[in-house]
Amino acid sequence: MAELTANLPFSSNLITAEIRVENLSESSSTISIPQPSQSSVMSQQMAVEEPDNNNTSNMSKQQQKEFDEPESKRQKLDGKSMKGKKFEKLESRLGSVLCCAVCLDLPKTAMYQCVMGHLMCAGCFTHLLADSRLRDQVATCPNCRVEISKNNATRNLAVEKAVSELPSECQFCNQEFPRSTLDHHERNECDERPTECKYFLIGCQWNGPMHEAIEHEAQCAHPKKSGADVMGALKDREAHHEEEKKLFSCLVDLLSYEKITFNDLRLQSYRTDEFIHKLFYETTRFSAFNHQWIVKAIVNNSQRDVHQSNDRFITYQVALKTKTQHPLSIHFFVLPGPFSDMKVNAKIYKHDFTDNENESAFNLLPLPDTAECNRLLAAKTINLRLVMFLASN
């Protein structure tokens, strides 16, 4: 059996290794082995480090080859790249500064501001005024809570002109154009704008990008269909035209009545006396056919929390305020009043007024969309013209 013990002191230059061999009958012996000199160890370390120095020198040479351009040219290239980044950053910063405080989007129409200068697009401005009227509260700026109305809020023409020059992406081709020309591009110039087949009148329901329309129309099967196949599509369009023709014919017949009158009215906003006040509109009394009348209007059929609804509509009612000895068969419809920019479609309603039935049903005011309804609610009054026809007994 043998034991090997090595003592390696770091301060000495020699390492003494003692090997003791123990036998059952023999004594131990010691052997000393000299350590290599310190100079040989350092030379070996330098030999190991030499490849690293060569690698670093090779890397520095490669980097120098990559930047062979002159210093002046490198400065110009760096200046152009930084200049482009600055312009891009400026546009995005202007977009965030000039955006609407409510929807956080750049406006496509008019831009209003409160007395403190906070910006609101026309759609959000009218929506705030409409909500405040439905809640019976004062409209305030969403930023500074100062009171806003059509009297103290003003348009900011400088912001409107600045926004019109900012680039915006086309919603079809994703290319950037100035906002002043974006609408014209999307309607007339963009090859990706959606369009329909020119044979849609005979039933083709294809819709696709503009640049594919010519190829589709060359392969469209509807021009080659028989007359029996085309009749189904023509009947649908004929039904739509019949409704328009019926309205026109009814209006022509009403104009032949002996008793026709119209009144330019102003709907004022009021509140009910209930625990939860509800908004309604009412006109002052006016005369027609030797009787007194009023017009009432409500929003969303006076539903609760109407300000939380996204879809809004107005219905109106004609009420007889005096007694009558014989029934009054009245046709009526609403038109925009003088100097009014209300957008309303013509729809004729009929009601037979008696002492017991002195109020018509609440009929829909045919507005094009909810935005037009909000615009009317934002105003203090609604100006309209009521045309009435009395059928002779």
Solvent accessible surface area in square Angstrom, and as a share of the most:
residue,aa,sasa,rsa
1,M,207,0.92
2,A,73,0.57
3,E,104,0.47
4,L,135,0.67
5,T,70,0.41
6,A,67,0.52
7,N,84,0.43
8,L,104,0.52
9,P,68,0.43
10,F,209,0.87
11,S,113,0.73
12,S,50,0.32
13,N,113,0.58
14,L,111,0.55
15,I,42,0.21
16,T,61,0.35
17,A,15,0.12
18,E,45,0.20
19,I,51,0.26
20,R,126,0.46
21,V,62,0.36
22,E,99,0.44
23,N,67,0.34
24,L,197,0.98
25,S,108,0.70
26,E,111,0.50
27,S,101,0.65
28,S,66,0.43
29,S,64,0.41
30,T,89,0.52
31,I,95,0.48
32,S,80,0.52
33,I,94,0.48
34,P,105,0.66
35,Q,65,0.29
36,P,94,0.59
37,S,67,0.43
38,Q,128,0.57
39,S,80,0.51
40,S,40,0.26
41,V,57,0.33
42,M,105,0.47
43,S,62,0.40
44,Q,122,0.54
45,Q,104,0.46
46,M,121,0.54
47,A,59,0.46
48,V,112,0.64
49,E,101,0.45
50,E,97,0.44
51,P,70,0.44
52,D,85,0.44
53,N,96,0.49
54,N,88,0.45
55,N,86,0.44
56,T,88,0.51
57,S,49,0.31
58,N,74,0.38
59,M,107,0.48
60,S,49,0.32
61,K,120,0.51
62,Q,102,0.45
63,Q,100,0.44
64,Q,128,0.57
65,K,143,0.61
66,E,124,0.56
67,F,120,0.50
68,D,108,0.56
69,E,68,0.31
70,P,83,0.52
71,E,98,0.44
72,S,70,0.45
73,K,102,0.43
74,R,81,0.29
75,Q,115,0.51
76,K,139,0.59
77,L,91,0.45
78,D,89,0.46
79,G,39,0.38
80,K,143,0.61
81,S,59,0.38
82,M,102,0.45
83,K,121,0.51
84,G,39,0.38
85,K,128,0.54
86,K,134,0.57
87,F,116,0.48
88,E,120,0.54
89,K,127,0.54
90,L,85,0.42
91,E,76,0.34
92,S,73,0.47
93,R,144,0.53
94,L,68,0.34
95,G,15,0.14
96,S,76,0.49
97,V,105,0.60
98,L,23,0.12
99,C,24,0.14
100,C,0,0.00
101,A,25,0.20
102,V,61,0.35
103,C,64,0.39
104,L,132,0.65
105,D,84,0.43
106,L,25,0.12
107,P,13,0.08
108,K,169,0.72
109,T,95,0.55
110,A,17,0.13
111,M,0,0.00
112,Y,53,0.20
113,Q,46,0.20
114,C,4,0.02
115,V,90,0.52
116,M,130,0.58
117,G,35,0.34
118,H,57,0.26
119,L,20,0.10
120,M,0,0.00
121,C,15,0.09
122,A,23,0.18
123,G,48,0.46
124,C,20,0.12
125,F,2,0.01
126,T,20,0.12
127,H,69,0.31
128,L,41,0.21
129,L,13,0.06
130,A,0,0.00
131,D,22,0.11
132,S,15,0.10
133,R,53,0.19
134,L,12,0.06
135,R,118,0.43
136,D,82,0.42
137,Q,117,0.52
138,V,96,0.55
139,A,11,0.08
140,T,44,0.26
141,C,0,0.00
142,P,41,0.25
143,N,86,0.44
144,C,47,0.28
145,R,163,0.60
146,V,44,0.25
147,E,93,0.42
148,I,3,0.01
149,S,26,0.17
150,K,109,0.46
151,N,123,0.63
152,N,53,0.27
153,A,9,0.07
154,T,75,0.44
155,R,122,0.45
156,N,29,0.15
157,L,104,0.52
158,A,75,0.58
159,V,15,0.09
160,E,33,0.15
161,K,143,0.61
162,A,44,0.34
163,V,4,0.02
164,S,32,0.21
165,E,121,0.54
166,L,17,0.08
167,P,48,0.30
168,S,19,0.12
169,E,103,0.46
170,C,0,0.00
171,Q,126,0.56
172,F,67,0.28
173,C,30,0.18
174,N,105,0.54
175,Q,108,0.48
176,E,112,0.50
177,F,50,0.21
178,P,57,0.36
179,R,46,0.17
180,S,69,0.45
181,T,67,0.39
182,L,12,0.06
183,D,75,0.39
184,H,98,0.44
185,H,17,0.07
186,E,23,0.10
187,R,172,0.63
188,N,85,0.44
189,E,100,0.45
190,C,2,0.01
191,D,90,0.47
192,E,72,0.32
193,R,42,0.15
194,P,87,0.55
195,T,34,0.20
196,E,82,0.37
197,C,0,0.00
198,K,124,0.53
199,Y,57,0.22
200,F,75,0.31
201,L,85,0.42
202,I,44,0.22
203,G,23,0.22
204,C,9,0.05
205,Q,163,0.73
206,W,58,0.20
207,N,105,0.54
208,G,12,0.12
209,P,33,0.21
210,M,75,0.34
211,H,97,0.43
212,E,73,0.33
213,A,6,0.05
214,I,141,0.72
215,E,113,0.50
216,H,40,0.18
217,E,40,0.18
218,A,84,0.65
219,Q,137,0.61
220,C,8,0.05
221,A,62,0.48
222,H,36,0.16
223,P,63,0.39
224,K,174,0.74
225,K,88,0.37
226,S,63,0.41
227,G,54,0.52
228,A,85,0.66
229,D,91,0.47
230,V,18,0.10
231,M,91,0.40
232,G,43,0.41
233,A,26,0.20
234,L,73,0.36
235,K,121,0.51
236,D,103,0.53
237,R,92,0.33
238,E,99,0.44
239,A,59,0.46
240,H,103,0.46
241,H,96,0.43
242,E,89,0.40
243,E,123,0.55
244,E,92,0.41
245,K,127,0.54
246,K,153,0.65
247,L,69,0.35
248,F,137,0.57
249,S,49,0.32
250,C,45,0.27
251,L,57,0.28
252,V,74,0.42
253,D,84,0.44
254,L,4,0.02
255,L,108,0.54
256,S,91,0.59
257,Y,67,0.26
258,E,156,0.70
259,K,102,0.43
260,I,71,0.36
261,T,33,0.19
262,F,111,0.46
263,N,29,0.15
264,D,75,0.39
265,L,19,0.09
266,R,135,0.49
267,L,2,0.01
268,Q,65,0.29
269,S,32,0.21
270,Y,99,0.38
271,R,57,0.21
272,T,35,0.20
273,D,144,0.75
274,E,94,0.42
275,F,199,0.83
276,I,76,0.38
277,H,97,0.43
278,K,64,0.27
279,L,13,0.07
280,F,45,0.19
281,Y,0,0.00
282,E,47,0.21
283,T,8,0.05
284,T,106,0.62
285,R,137,0.50
286,F,19,0.08
287,S,68,0.44
288,A,6,0.05
289,F,35,0.15
290,N,155,0.79
291,H,30,0.13
292,Q,59,0.26
293,W,0,0.00
294,I,9,0.05
295,V,1,0.01
296,K,57,0.24
297,A,0,0.00
298,I,24,0.12
299,V,5,0.03
300,N,5,0.03
301,N,92,0.47
302,S,36,0.23
303,Q,78,0.35
304,R,167,0.61
305,D,69,0.36
306,V,17,0.10
307,H,43,0.19
308,Q,132,0.58
309,S,26,0.17
310,N,133,0.68
311,D,106,0.55
312,R,10,0.04
313,F,76,0.32
314,I,1,0.01
315,T,9,0.05
316,Y,5,0.02
317,Q,13,0.06
318,V,0,0.00
319,A,1,0.01
320,L,2,0.01
321,K,80,0.34
322,T,47,0.28
323,K,177,0.75
324,T,10,0.06
325,Q,186,0.83
326,H,90,0.40
327,P,79,0.50
328,L,4,0.02
329,S,25,0.16
330,I,0,0.00
331,H,24,0.11
332,F,1,0.00
333,F,11,0.05
334,V,4,0.02
335,L,60,0.30
336,P,50,0.31
337,G,7,0.07
338,P,62,0.39
339,F,217,0.91
340,S,31,0.20
341,D,101,0.52
342,M,8,0.03
343,K,128,0.54
344,V,23,0.13
345,N,91,0.47
346,A,45,0.35
347,K,101,0.43
348,I,33,0.17
349,Y,34,0.13
350,K,112,0.48
351,H,40,0.18
352,D,69,0.36
353,F,0,0.00
354,T,41,0.24
355,D,78,0.40
356,N,142,0.73
357,E,100,0.45
358,N,59,0.30
359,E,74,0.33
360,S,4,0.03
361,A,71,0.55
362,F,78,0.33
363,N,24,0.12
364,L,82,0.41
365,L,5,0.02
366,P,20,0.13
367,L,29,0.14
368,P,76,0.48
369,D,81,0.42
370,T,35,0.20
371,A,70,0.54
372,E,9,0.04
373,C,0,0.00
374,N,11,0.06
375,R,66,0.24
376,L,14,0.07
377,L,0,0.00
378,A,5,0.04
379,A,25,0.19
380,K,126,0.54
381,T,32,0.19
382,I,3,0.02
383,N,53,0.27
384,L,4,0.02
385,R,69,0.25
386,L,0,0.00
387,V,17,0.10
388,M,0,0.00
389,F,1,0.00
390,L,18,0.09
391,A,24,0.19
392,S,97,0.63
393,N,154,0.79
